[in-house]
Amino acid sequence: SGIQSPVFHIKVNQAYKFYHRGVDLDGDIGDPIRPVSSGKVEIVNEGRSAYGKHMVVDHGSGFKSLYAHLSKVEARQGQRVERDSMLGEVGSTGLSSGPHLHLELWVNGETVNPMLYLR
């Protein structure tokens, strides 16, 4: 409970599978990304990894979320974010075939299918 979509419309481009531990949500470059729930930004990486520009938010109680392929990062490491905070913008950085948000949800260090929580 308390989970919201990080993008305005939910349209899945690639589903959660054993080799793809998140979901790719369709979007246009520059679309705003919000956290799925309030928390604290644990990691901000603006490097050239497979995730490209990405961040991890710790929501407490073993629950974390990862947002990848951002075109722009707005939140900073250590920052407290609320549900209406802007984390960044949809992009196509890193190993990406086009603009989208790669979203992963972790519970106690294990990935879970985000669509089980976003429905």
MOPAC internal coordinates of N, CA, C and O (Angstrom, degrees):
PM7 1SCF
backbone

  N    0.0000 0     0.00 0     0.00 0    0    0    0
  C    1.4503 1     0.00 0     0.00 0    1    0    0
  C    1.5172 1   109.28 1     0.00 0    2    1    0
  O    1.2310 1   120.82 1   -20.95 1    3    2    1
  N    1.3230 1   116.03 1   159.05 1    3    2    1
  C    1.4512 1   120.17 1  -179.91 1    5    3    2
  C    1.5123 1   114.36 1    79.02 1    6    5    3
  O    1.2310 1   119.90 1  -168.50 1    7    6    5
  N    1.3328 1   117.80 1    11.50 1    7    6    5
  C    1.4655 1   121.80 1  -178.56 1    9    7    6
  C    1.5268 1   108.87 1   -97.87 1   10    9    7
  O    1.2310 1   121.10 1   -47.68 1   11   10    9
  N    1.3431 1   115.50 1   132.32 1   11   10    9
  C    1.4628 1   120.22 1   176.84 1   13   11   10
  C    1.5252 1   109.02 1  -121.20 1   14   13   11
  O    1.2310 1   121.03 1   -19.28 1   15   14   13
  N    1.3072 1   115.63 1   160.72 1   15   14   13
  C    1.4593 1   120.16 1   175.37 1   17   15   14
  C    1.5250 1   109.13 1   -70.28 1   18   17   15
  O    1.2310 1   120.02 1   -42.41 1   19   18   17
  N    1.3367 1   117.57 1   137.59 1   19   18   17
  C    1.4552 1   120.28 1   178.63 1   21   19   18
  C    1.5312 1   113.59 1   -76.77 1   22   21   19
  O    1.2310 1   120.42 1   166.04 1   23   22   21
  N    1.3356 1   116.79 1   -13.96 1   23   22   21
  C    1.4655 1   122.21 1   177.61 1   25   23   22
  C    1.5264 1   108.62 1  -123.67 1   26   25   23
  O    1.2310 1   120.84 1   -19.14 1   27   26   25
  N    1.3291 1   116.00 1   160.86 1   27   26   25
  C    1.4630 1   120.87 1  -173.79 1   29   27   26
  C    1.5269 1   112.66 1   -62.06 1   30   29   27
  O    1.2310 1   120.13 1   132.10 1   31   30   29
  N    1.3307 1   117.35 1   -47.90 1   31   30   29
  C    1.4654 1   122.16 1   179.70 1   33   31   30
  C    1.5165 1   109.05 1  -114.07 1   34   33   31
  O    1.2310 1   120.60 1   -41.05 1   35   34   33
  N    1.3220 1   116.45 1   138.95 1   35   34   33
  C    1.4644 1   120.02 1   175.90 1   37   35   34
  C    1.5172 1   108.45 1   -96.65 1   38   37   35
  O    1.2310 1   121.20 1   -70.46 1   39   38   37
  N    1.3281 1   115.32 1   109.54 1   39   38   37
  C    1.4599 1   122.05 1   171.98 1   41   39   38
  C    1.5240 1   105.82 1  -134.21 1   42   41   39
  O    1.2310 1   120.58 1   -67.99 1   43   42   41
  N    1.3171 1   116.50 1   112.01 1   43   42   41
  C    1.4635 1   121.94 1  -175.18 1   45   43   42
  C    1.5246 1   110.00 1   -82.77 1   46   45   43
  O    1.2310 1   121.02 1   -57.59 1   47   46   45
  N    1.3475 1   115.66 1   122.41 1   47   46   45
  C    1.4701 1   121.37 1   175.23 1   49   47   46
  C    1.5163 1   111.29 1   -89.59 1   50   49   47
  O    1.2310 1   120.44 1   145.12 1   51   50   49
  N    1.3232 1   116.76 1   -34.88 1   51   50   49
  C    1.4641 1   121.23 1   176.81 1   53   51   50
  C    1.5171 1   108.05 1  -142.51 1   54   53   51
  O    1.2310 1   121.16 1   -49.65 1   55   54   53
  N    1.3162 1   115.38 1   130.35 1   55   54   53
  C    1.4612 1   121.45 1  -175.32 1   57   55   54
  C    1.5305 1   111.74 1   -83.31 1   58   57   55
  O    1.2310 1   121.42 1    -9.40 1   59   58   57
  N    1.3081 1   114.88 1   170.60 1   59   58   57
  C    1.4674 1   123.94 1   175.48 1   61   59   58
  C    1.5233 1   108.75 1   -74.61 1   62   61   59
  O    1.2310 1   120.60 1   -51.98 1   63   62   61
  N    1.3459 1   116.45 1   128.02 1   63   62   61
  C    1.4619 1   122.13 1   178.37 1   65   63   62
  C    1.5222 1   107.92 1  -143.97 1   66   65   63
  O    1.2310 1   120.22 1    -6.94 1   67   66   65
  N    1.3243 1   117.19 1   173.06 1   67   66   65
  C    1.4644 1   119.41 1  -177.99 1   69   67   66
  C    1.5239 1   111.80 1   -63.11 1   70   69   67
  O    1.2310 1   119.34 1   154.48 1   71   70   69
  N    1.3242 1   118.86 1   -25.52 1   71   70   69
  C    1.4637 1   121.64 1   178.99 1   73   71   70
  C    1.5379 1   112.45 1  -101.82 1   74   73   71
  O    1.2310 1   120.05 1   177.52 1   75   74   73
  N    1.3065 1   117.52 1    -2.48 1   75   74   73
  C    1.4746 1   122.81 1   178.91 1   77   75   74
  C    1.5186 1   106.74 1  -135.96 1   78   77   75
  O    1.2310 1   120.61 1   -87.15 1   79   78   77
  N    1.3349 1   116.43 1    92.85 1   79   78   77
  C    1.4605 1   123.37 1  -166.96 1   81   79   78
  C    1.5251 1   114.76 1   -83.27 1   82   81   79
  O    1.2310 1   120.73 1  -149.76 1   83   82   81
  N    1.3149 1   116.21 1    30.24 1   83   82   81
  C    1.4567 1   121.50 1   176.22 1   85   83   82
  C    1.5160 1   108.58 1  -158.70 1   86   85   83
  O    1.2310 1   120.94 1    12.65 1   87   86   85
  N    1.3241 1   115.81 1  -167.35 1   87   86   85
  C    1.4624 1   120.45 1   174.03 1   89   87   86
  C    1.5205 1   108.35 1  -123.90 1   90   89   87
  O    1.2310 1   120.97 1   -33.16 1   91   90   89
  N    1.3168 1   115.74 1   146.84 1   91   90   89
  C    1.4622 1   121.70 1   174.78 1   93   91   90
  C    1.5234 1   107.68 1  -100.75 1   94   93   91
  O    1.2310 1   121.39 1   -61.37 1   95   94   93
  N    1.3242 1   114.95 1   118.63 1   95   94   93
  C    1.4619 1   121.48 1  -179.12 1   97   95   94
  C    1.5173 1   109.27 1  -102.52 1   98   97   95
  O    1.2310 1   120.73 1   -53.10 1   99   98   97
  N    1.3081 1   116.21 1   126.90 1   99   98   97
  C    1.4545 1   122.86 1  -177.91 1  101   99   98
  C    1.5243 1   110.76 1   -61.97 1  102  101   99
  O    1.2310 1   121.37 1   -32.74 1  103  102  101
  N    1.3149 1   114.99 1   147.26 1  103  102  101
  C    1.4577 1   120.51 1   176.04 1  105  103  102
  C    1.5111 1   110.16 1  -174.19 1  106  105  103
  O    1.2310 1   121.21 1    -9.04 1  107  106  105
  N    1.3035 1   115.29 1   170.96 1  107  106  105
  C    1.4600 1   122.10 1   176.09 1  109  107  106
  C    1.5140 1   109.05 1  -103.58 1  110  109  107
  O    1.2310 1   120.44 1   -31.03 1  111  110  109
  N    1.3209 1   116.77 1   148.97 1  111  110  109
  C    1.4549 1   120.26 1   177.41 1  113  111  110
  C    1.5262 1   108.48 1   -54.68 1  114  113  111
  O    1.2310 1   121.19 1   -50.41 1  115  114  113
  N    1.3259 1   115.33 1   129.59 1  115  114  113
  C    1.4543 1   121.58 1   179.72 1  117  115  114
  C    1.5168 1   115.06 1    97.62 1  118  117  115
  O    1.2310 1   119.79 1   168.68 1  119  118  117
  N    1.3581 1   118.01 1   -11.32 1  119  118  117
  C    1.4637 1   119.52 1   176.12 1  121  119  118
  C    1.5306 1   109.00 1   -61.03 1  122  121  119
  O    1.2310 1   120.01 1   -41.59 1  123  122  121
  N    1.3353 1   117.58 1   138.41 1  123  122  121
  C    1.4672 1   120.15 1  -178.40 1  125  123  122
  C    1.5259 1   112.46 1   -70.63 1  126  125  123
  O    1.2310 1   121.46 1   -33.69 1  127  126  125
  N    1.3317 1   114.82 1   146.31 1  127  126  125
  C    1.4668 1   122.62 1   176.65 1  129  127  126
  C    1.5231 1   107.69 1  -118.77 1  130  129  127
  O    1.2310 1   120.99 1   -51.80 1  131  130  129
  N    1.3139 1   115.72 1   128.20 1  131  130  129
  C    1.4618 1   122.25 1   178.42 1  133  131  130
  C    1.5308 1   108.94 1  -115.20 1  134  133  131
  O    1.2310 1   119.52 1   -24.54 1  135  134  133
  N    1.3219 1   118.53 1   155.46 1  135  134  133
  C    1.4717 1   119.74 1   178.27 1  137  135  134
  C    1.5253 1   110.83 1   -69.18 1  138  137  135
  O    1.2310 1   120.42 1   -28.24 1  139  138  137
  N    1.3199 1   116.80 1   151.76 1  139  138  137
  C    1.4615 1   120.76 1   178.39 1  141  139  138
  C    1.5253 1   111.32 1   -69.50 1  142  141  139
  O    1.2310 1   120.70 1   158.99 1  143  142  141
  N    1.3282 1   116.27 1   -21.01 1  143  142  141
  C    1.4557 1   122.86 1   177.65 1  145  143  142
  C    1.5243 1   107.68 1  -163.16 1  146  145  143
  O    1.2310 1   119.66 1   -12.88 1  147  146  145
  N    1.3175 1   118.25 1   167.12 1  147  146  145
  C    1.4585 1   120.48 1   178.76 1  149  147  146
  C    1.5268 1   110.18 1   -66.68 1  150  149  147
  O    1.2310 1   121.04 1   -23.78 1  151  150  149
  N    1.3223 1   115.62 1   156.22 1  151  150  149
  C    1.4555 1   120.21 1  -179.58 1  153  151  150
  C    1.5161 1   111.38 1   173.27 1  154  153  151
  O    1.2310 1   121.09 1    18.87 1  155  154  153
  N    1.3231 1   115.51 1  -161.13 1  155  154  153
  C    1.4608 1   122.29 1  -179.02 1  157  155  154
  C    1.5187 1   108.69 1  -124.83 1  158  157  155
  O    1.2310 1   120.55 1   -48.06 1  159  158  157
  N    1.3322 1   116.55 1   131.94 1  159  158  157
  C    1.4666 1   120.95 1   179.06 1  161  159  158
  C    1.5279 1   108.00 1   -68.99 1  162  161  159
  O    1.2310 1   121.37 1   -62.19 1  163  162  161
  N    1.3258 1   114.98 1   117.81 1  163  162  161
  C    1.4626 1   121.29 1  -176.07 1  165  163  162
  C    1.5235 1   112.02 1   -92.77 1  166  165  163
  O    1.2310 1   120.68 1   139.38 1  167  166  165
  N    1.3292 1   116.30 1   -40.62 1  167  166  165
  C    1.4682 1   121.91 1  -176.74 1  169  167  166
  C    1.5147 1   108.89 1  -136.12 1  170  169  167
  O    1.2310 1   120.75 1   -44.91 1  171  170  169
  N    1.3333 1   116.18 1   135.09 1  171  170  169
  C    1.4651 1   122.38 1   167.64 1  173  171  170
  C    1.5166 1   105.87 1  -127.98 1  174  173  171
  O    1.2310 1   120.67 1   -55.30 1  175  174  173
  N    1.3316 1   116.32 1   124.70 1  175  174  173
  C    1.4568 1   120.99 1  -179.53 1  177  175  174
  C    1.5260 1   107.81 1  -129.40 1  178  177  175
  O    1.2310 1   121.02 1   -63.15 1  179  178  177
  N    1.3099 1   115.65 1   116.85 1  179  178  177
  C    1.4617 1   120.17 1   179.64 1  181  179  178
  C    1.5278 1   111.05 1  -104.47 1  182  181  179
  O    1.2310 1   120.61 1  -157.79 1  183  182  181
  N    1.3349 1   116.43 1    22.21 1  183  182  181
  C    1.4568 1   122.54 1  -177.18 1  185  183  182
  C    1.5097 1   113.59 1   -82.46 1  186  185  183
  O    1.2310 1   122.22 1    13.45 1  187  186  185
  N    1.3017 1   113.35 1  -166.55 1  187  186  185
  C    1.4665 1   121.00 1  -175.68 1  189  187  186
  C    1.5242 1   111.88 1  -109.04 1  190  189  187
  O    1.2310 1   120.26 1  -142.96 1  191  190  189
  N    1.3211 1   117.10 1    37.04 1  191  190  189
  C    1.4642 1   120.46 1   177.94 1  193  191  190
  C    1.5263 1   109.58 1   -72.57 1  194  193  191
  O    1.2310 1   120.83 1    -0.78 1  195  194  193
  N    1.3078 1   116.03 1   179.22 1  195  194  193
  C    1.4649 1   120.48 1   177.25 1  197  195  194
  C    1.5252 1   111.22 1   -57.98 1  198  197  195
  O    1.2310 1   120.57 1   145.54 1  199  198  197
  N    1.3369 1   116.51 1   -34.46 1  199  198  197
  C    1.4578 1   121.13 1   178.04 1  201  199  198
  C    1.5222 1   112.87 1   -76.85 1  202  201  199
  O    1.2310 1   119.74 1   169.18 1  203  202  201
  N    1.3277 1   118.09 1   -10.82 1  203  202  201
  C    1.4575 1   120.72 1  -174.69 1  205  203  202
  C    1.5189 1   109.46 1    62.15 1  206  205  203
  O    1.2310 1   120.50 1    32.91 1  207  206  205
  N    1.3086 1   116.64 1  -147.09 1  207  206  205
  C    1.4676 1   120.47 1   175.92 1  209  207  206
  C    1.5218 1   107.28 1   -68.58 1  210  209  207
  O    1.2310 1   121.13 1   -55.50 1  211  210  209
  N    1.3447 1   115.44 1   124.50 1  211  210  209
  C    1.4569 1   118.40 1  -176.82 1  213  211  210
  C    1.5219 1   111.27 1  -152.45 1  214  213  211
  O    1.2310 1   121.31 1   -11.36 1  215  214  213
  N    1.3244 1   115.11 1   168.64 1  215  214  213
  C    1.4625 1   120.34 1   177.64 1  217  215  214
  C    1.5176 1   110.31 1  -150.99 1  218  217  215
  O    1.2310 1   121.79 1   -20.97 1  219  218  217
  N    1.3361 1   114.17 1   159.03 1  219  218  217
  C    1.4616 1   122.43 1   176.21 1  221  219  218
  C    1.5263 1   107.50 1  -122.99 1  222  221  219
  O    1.2310 1   121.09 1   -46.48 1  223  222  221
  N    1.3321 1   115.53 1   133.52 1  223  222  221
  C    1.4607 1   121.75 1   175.92 1  225  223  222
  C    1.5282 1   108.01 1  -113.16 1  226  225  223
  O    1.2310 1   120.92 1   -50.41 1  227  226  225
  N    1.3397 1   115.85 1   129.59 1  227  226  225
  C    1.4626 1   122.22 1   176.23 1  229  227  226
  C    1.5249 1   107.80 1   -94.97 1  230  229  227
  O    1.2310 1   120.88 1   -61.77 1  231  230  229
  N    1.3184 1   115.91 1   118.23 1  231  230  229
  C    1.4616 1   121.56 1  -177.36 1  233  231  230
  C    1.5368 1   112.11 1   -96.72 1  234  233  231
  O    1.2310 1   120.30 1   177.92 1  235  234  233
  N    1.3226 1   117.04 1    -2.08 1  235  234  233
  C    1.4589 1   121.42 1  -179.30 1  237  235  234
  C    1.5149 1   112.05 1    90.36 1  238  237  235
  O    1.2310 1   120.84 1   -14.91 1  239  238  237
  N    1.3203 1   115.99 1   165.09 1  239  238  237
  C    1.4724 1   123.39 1   178.16 1  241  239  238
  C    1.5276 1   112.80 1    55.54 1  242  241  239
  O    1.2310 1   120.04 1  -147.33 1  243  242  241
  N    1.3428 1   117.52 1    32.67 1  243  242  241
  C    1.4625 1   121.58 1   177.72 1  245  243  242
  C    1.5100 1   115.12 1    81.30 1  246  245  243
  O    1.2310 1   119.74 1  -173.16 1  247  246  245
  N    1.3338 1   118.09 1     6.84 1  247  246  245
  C    1.4682 1   122.13 1  -177.06 1  249  247  246
  C    1.5261 1   110.23 1  -104.66 1  250  249  247
  O    1.2310 1   120.57 1   -55.30 1  251  250  249
  N    1.3514 1   116.51 1   124.70 1  251  250  249
  C    1.4638 1   122.67 1   178.78 1  253  251  250
  C    1.5254 1   109.63 1  -135.09 1  254  253  251
  O    1.2310 1   121.29 1   -21.71 1  255  254  253
  N    1.3311 1   115.14 1   158.29 1  255  254  253
  C    1.4650 1   120.66 1   176.99 1  257  255  254
  C    1.5195 1   109.23 1  -134.54 1  258  257  255
  O    1.2310 1   120.86 1   -35.05 1  259  258  257
  N    1.3319 1   115.96 1   144.95 1  259  258  257
  C    1.4599 1   122.82 1   178.99 1  261  259  258
  C    1.5201 1   108.58 1  -119.95 1  262  261  259
  O    1.2310 1   120.67 1   -42.85 1  263  262  261
  N    1.3268 1   116.33 1   137.15 1  263  262  261
  C    1.4663 1   123.90 1  -178.55 1  265  263  262
  C    1.5241 1   106.35 1  -124.83 1  266  265  263
  O    1.2310 1   119.84 1   -60.75 1  267  266  265
  N    1.3490 1   117.90 1   119.25 1  267  266  265
  C    1.4582 1   120.39 1  -171.98 1  269  267  266
  C    1.5265 1   112.74 1  -126.61 1  270  269  267
  O    1.2310 1   121.48 1   -19.12 1  271  270  269
  N    1.3358 1   114.77 1   160.88 1  271  270  269
  C    1.4659 1   126.79 1   178.20 1  273  271  270
  C    1.5249 1   112.48 1    74.12 1  274  273  271
  O    1.2310 1   120.12 1  -155.05 1  275  274  273
  N    1.3315 1   117.38 1    24.95 1  275  274  273
  C    1.4578 1   122.05 1  -177.64 1  277  275  274
  C    1.5319 1   111.86 1   -64.35 1  278  277  275
  O    1.2310 1   120.80 1   -35.67 1  279  278  277
  N    1.3213 1   116.08 1   144.33 1  279  278  277
  C    1.4690 1   120.27 1   174.39 1  281  279  278
  C    1.5289 1   109.74 1   -85.25 1  282  281  279
  O    1.2310 1   121.17 1   151.54 1  283  282  281
  N    1.3312 1   115.36 1   -28.46 1  283  282  281
  C    1.4655 1   120.86 1  -177.96 1  285  283  282
  C    1.5175 1   108.33 1  -146.08 1  286  285  283
  O    1.2310 1   120.95 1   -42.32 1  287  286  285
  N    1.3292 1   115.78 1   137.68 1  287  286  285
  C    1.4592 1   122.25 1   177.12 1  289  287  286
  C    1.5216 1   108.16 1  -105.26 1  290  289  287
  O    1.2310 1   120.36 1   -53.31 1  291  290  289
  N    1.3241 1   116.92 1   126.69 1  291  290  289
  C    1.4687 1   121.48 1   179.66 1  293  291  290
  C    1.5266 1   111.69 1  -104.53 1  294  293  291
  O    1.2310 1   119.95 1   140.07 1  295  294  293
  N    1.3312 1   117.70 1   -39.93 1  295  294  293
  C    1.4619 1   121.86 1  -177.06 1  297  295  294
  C    1.5249 1   109.85 1   -82.03 1  298  297  295
  O    1.2310 1   120.85 1   -23.12 1  299  298  297
  N    1.3072 1   115.98 1   156.88 1  299  298  297
  C    1.4662 1   122.51 1  -178.51 1  301  299  298
  C    1.5214 1   110.53 1  -118.74 1  302  301  299
  O    1.2310 1   121.10 1   -28.03 1  303  302  301
  N    1.3151 1   115.50 1   151.97 1  303  302  301
  C    1.4611 1   121.44 1   178.05 1  305  303  302
  C    1.5267 1   109.72 1   -55.20 1  306  305  303
  O    1.2310 1   120.75 1   -46.18 1  307  306  305
  N    1.3270 1   116.17 1   133.82 1  307  306  305
  C    1.4493 1   122.30 1  -179.55 1  309  307  306
  C    1.5192 1   114.63 1    88.47 1  310  309  307
  O    1.2310 1   120.25 1   170.69 1  311  310  309
  N    1.3228 1   117.13 1    -9.31 1  311  310  309
  C    1.4641 1   121.43 1  -177.91 1  313  311  310
  C    1.5216 1   111.25 1   -75.26 1  314  313  311
  O    1.2310 1   120.25 1   -41.64 1  315  314  313
  N    1.3103 1   117.13 1   138.36 1  315  314  313
  C    1.4678 1   122.92 1   172.13 1  317  315  314
  C    1.5293 1   107.20 1   -80.67 1  318  317  315
  O    1.2310 1   120.31 1   -49.17 1  319  318  317
  N    1.3255 1   117.02 1   130.83 1  319  318  317
  C    1.4676 1   120.92 1   179.19 1  321  319  318
  C    1.5165 1   109.55 1  -122.48 1  322  321  319
  O    1.2310 1   121.57 1   -34.63 1  323  322  321
  N    1.3111 1   114.60 1   145.37 1  323  322  321
  C    1.4600 1   122.37 1   176.33 1  325  323  322
  C    1.5199 1   108.25 1  -108.67 1  326  325  323
  O    1.2310 1   120.48 1    -7.45 1  327  326  325
  N    1.3195 1   116.68 1   172.55 1  327  326  325
  C    1.4686 1   121.28 1  -177.39 1  329  327  326
  C    1.5236 1   113.20 1   -57.58 1  330  329  327
  O    1.2310 1   119.99 1   151.54 1  331  330  329
  N    1.3372 1   117.63 1   -28.46 1  331  330  329
  C    1.4672 1   119.89 1  -178.95 1  333  331  330
  C    1.5345 1   112.69 1   -96.87 1  334  333  331
  O    1.2310 1   119.92 1  -175.84 1  335  334  333
  N    1.3327 1   117.75 1     4.16 1  335  334  333
  C    1.4723 1   120.91 1   177.61 1  337  335  334
  C    1.5210 1   110.18 1   -71.06 1  338  337  335
  O    1.2310 1   120.61 1   -32.27 1  339  338  337
  N    1.3237 1   116.44 1   147.73 1  339  338  337
  C    1.4602 1   120.70 1   175.99 1  341  339  338
  C    1.5289 1   108.49 1   -95.35 1  342  341  339
  O    1.2310 1   120.91 1   -60.73 1  343  342  341
  N    1.3380 1   115.87 1   119.27 1  343  342  341
  C    1.4565 1   120.76 1   178.45 1  345  343  342
  C    1.5185 1   111.51 1   -81.10 1  346  345  343
  O    1.2310 1   120.84 1   141.24 1  347  346  345
  N    1.3169 1   116.00 1   -38.76 1  347  346  345
  C    1.4517 1   121.55 1  -175.97 1  349  347  346
  C    1.5130 1   109.98 1   174.26 1  350  349  347
  O    1.2310 1   121.59 1    22.61 1  351  350  349
  N    1.3335 1   114.56 1  -157.39 1  351  350  349
  C    1.4670 1   120.26 1  -177.62 1  353  351  350
  C    1.5189 1   110.86 1  -130.72 1  354  353  351
  O    1.2310 1   121.01 1   -33.41 1  355  354  353
  N    1.3275 1   115.67 1   146.59 1  355  354  353
  C    1.4632 1   122.51 1   176.52 1  357  355  354
  C    1.5255 1   109.15 1   -55.94 1  358  357  355
  O    1.2310 1   121.17 1   -37.58 1  359  358  357
  N    1.3206 1   115.36 1   142.42 1  359  358  357
  C    1.4556 1   119.82 1   179.43 1  361  359  358
  C    1.5166 1   112.23 1  -151.97 1  362  361  359
  O    1.2310 1   121.34 1    22.97 1  363  362  361
  N    1.3305 1   115.04 1  -157.03 1  363  362  361
  C    1.4587 1   122.10 1  -179.25 1  365  363  362
  C    1.5223 1   109.59 1  -148.58 1  366  365  363
  O    1.2310 1   120.53 1  -135.35 1  367  366  365
  N    1.3405 1   116.60 1    44.65 1  367  366  365
  C    1.4649 1   120.85 1  -178.79 1  369  367  366
  C    1.5273 1   110.42 1   -90.05 1  370  369  367
  O    1.2310 1   120.50 1   -17.89 1  371  370  369
  N    1.3255 1   116.66 1   162.11 1  371  370  369
  C    1.4585 1   121.37 1  -178.89 1  373  371  370
  C    1.5155 1   111.05 1    72.43 1  374  373  371
  O    1.2310 1   120.53 1    29.70 1  375  374  373
  N    1.3245 1   116.60 1  -150.30 1  375  374  373
  C    1.4682 1   121.19 1   178.53 1  377  375  374
  C    1.5194 1   108.51 1   -83.40 1  378  377  375
  O    1.2310 1   121.24 1   -90.88 1  379  378  377
  N    1.3022 1   115.24 1    89.12 1  379  378  377
  C    1.4602 1   122.43 1  -175.15 1  381  379  378
  C    1.5206 1   109.24 1  -137.63 1  382  381  379
  O    1.2310 1   120.93 1   -38.28 1  383  382  381
  N    1.3303 1   115.83 1   141.72 1  383  382  381
  C    1.4716 1   120.30 1  -179.54 1  385  383  382
  C    1.5240 1   112.04 1   -99.64 1  386  385  383
  O    1.2310 1   120.11 1  -172.60 1  387  386  385
  N    1.3191 1   117.39 1     7.40 1  387  386  385
  C    1.4571 1   121.49 1  -179.84 1  389  387  386
  C    1.5155 1   109.50 1   159.62 1  390  389  387
  O    1.2310 1   120.17 1    -8.18 1  391  390  389
  N    1.3306 1   117.27 1   171.82 1  391  390  389
  C    1.4605 1   120.54 1  -176.13 1  393  391  390
  C    1.5264 1   113.11 1   -64.17 1  394  393  391
  O    1.2310 1   121.10 1   -53.10 1  395  394  393
  N    1.3167 1   115.50 1   126.90 1  395  394  393
  C    1.4602 1   122.35 1   175.71 1  397  395  394
  C    1.5242 1   108.68 1  -171.32 1  398  397  395
  O    1.2310 1   120.64 1    -9.46 1  399  398  397
  N    1.3141 1   116.38 1   170.54 1  399  398  397
  C    1.4489 1   122.72 1   172.28 1  401  399  398
  C    1.5197 1   108.23 1  -111.13 1  402  401  399
  O    1.2310 1   120.71 1   -56.63 1  403  402  401
  N    1.3206 1   116.25 1   123.37 1  403  402  401
  C    1.4637 1   121.02 1   171.77 1  405  403  402
  C    1.5230 1   106.25 1   -91.26 1  406  405  403
  O    1.2310 1   120.51 1   -61.20 1  407  406  405
  N    1.3254 1   116.63 1   118.80 1  407  406  405
  C    1.4589 1   122.77 1  -178.33 1  409  407  406
  C    1.5187 1   109.66 1  -115.28 1  410  409  407
  O    1.2310 1   121.05 1   -52.44 1  411  410  409
  N    1.3337 1   115.60 1   127.56 1  411  410  409
  C    1.4582 1   121.27 1   172.24 1  413  411  410
  C    1.5153 1   108.39 1  -120.42 1  414  413  411
  O    1.2310 1   120.49 1   -37.37 1  415  414  413
  N    1.3281 1   116.67 1   142.63 1  415  414  413
  C    1.4551 1   122.58 1   172.28 1  417  415  414
  C    1.5177 1   107.87 1  -118.27 1  418  417  415
  O    1.2310 1   120.67 1   -44.66 1  419  418  417
  N    1.3171 1   116.32 1   135.34 1  419  418  417
  C    1.4619 1   122.73 1  -179.64 1  421  419  418
  C    1.5209 1   109.21 1  -121.03 1  422  421  419
  O    1.2310 1   120.46 1   -45.32 1  423  422  421
  N    1.3007 1   116.72 1   134.68 1  423  422  421
  C    1.4604 1   123.04 1   173.29 1  425  423  422
  C    1.5286 1   106.55 1  -122.98 1  426  425  423
  O    1.2310 1   121.11 1   -63.64 1  427  426  425
  N    1.3144 1   115.48 1   116.36 1  427  426  425
  C    1.4685 1   122.37 1  -178.30 1  429  427  426
  C    1.5317 1   111.99 1    51.82 1  430  429  427
  O    1.2310 1   120.70 1  -136.73 1  431  430  429
  N    1.3308 1   116.26 1    43.27 1  431  430  429
  C    1.4607 1   122.26 1   175.27 1  433  431  430
  C    1.5102 1   115.95 1    83.60 1  434  433  431
  O    1.2310 1   119.58 1   176.64 1  435  434  433
  N    1.3088 1   118.41 1    -3.36 1  435  434  433
  C    1.4663 1   122.64 1   179.64 1  437  435  434
  C    1.5231 1   110.12 1  -109.81 1  438  437  435
  O    1.2310 1   120.25 1   -42.74 1  439  438  437
  N    1.3406 1   117.13 1   137.26 1  439  438  437
  C    1.4568 1   119.30 1   177.00 1  441  439  438
  C    1.5260 1   109.84 1   -71.71 1  442  441  439
  O    1.2310 1   121.68 1   -33.35 1  443  442  441
  N    1.3313 1   114.39 1   146.65 1  443  442  441
  C    1.4648 1   121.76 1   175.37 1  445  443  442
  C    1.5212 1   107.40 1  -130.50 1  446  445  443
  O    1.2310 1   120.79 1   -23.15 1  447  446  445
  N    1.3108 1   116.10 1   156.85 1  447  446  445
  C    1.4578 1   120.98 1  -179.84 1  449  447  446
  C    1.5361 1   109.43 1   -68.92 1  450  449  447
  O    1.2310 1   119.68 1   -66.26 1  451  450  449
  N    1.3437 1   118.22 1   113.74 1  451  450  449
  C    1.4628 1   120.42 1  -179.85 1  453  451  450
  C    1.5242 1   113.96 1   -57.44 1  454  453  451
  O    1.2310 1   119.97 1   150.30 1  455  454  453
  N    1.3231 1   117.66 1   -29.70 1  455  454  453
  C    1.4678 1   120.10 1  -176.98 1  457  455  454
  C    1.5299 1   112.06 1   -67.31 1  458  457  455
  O    1.2310 1   120.03 1   159.55 1  459  458  457
  N    1.3279 1   117.54 1   -20.45 1  459  458  457
  C    1.4596 1   119.80 1   175.68 1  461  459  458
  C    1.5210 1   111.01 1   -69.58 1  462  461  459
  O    1.2310 1   120.81 1   157.45 1  463  462  461
  N    1.3314 1   116.06 1   -22.55 1  463  462  461
  C    1.4576 1   121.53 1  -178.70 1  465  463  462
  C    1.5308 1   112.94 1  -102.11 1  466  465  463
  O    1.2310 1   120.14 1   153.62 1  467  466  465
  N    1.3326 1   117.33 1   -26.38 1  467  466  465
  C    1.4573 1   121.80 1  -175.22 1  469  467  466
  C    1.5210 1   113.68 1   -87.87 1  470  469  467
  O    1.2310 1   119.18 1   167.92 1  471  470  469
  N    1.3156 1   119.18 1   -12.08 1  471  470  469
  C    1.4654 1   121.49 1  -177.73 1  473  471  470
  C    1.4956 1   111.97 1   -69.32 1  474  473  471
  O    1.2310 1   120.10 1   180.00 1  475  474  473

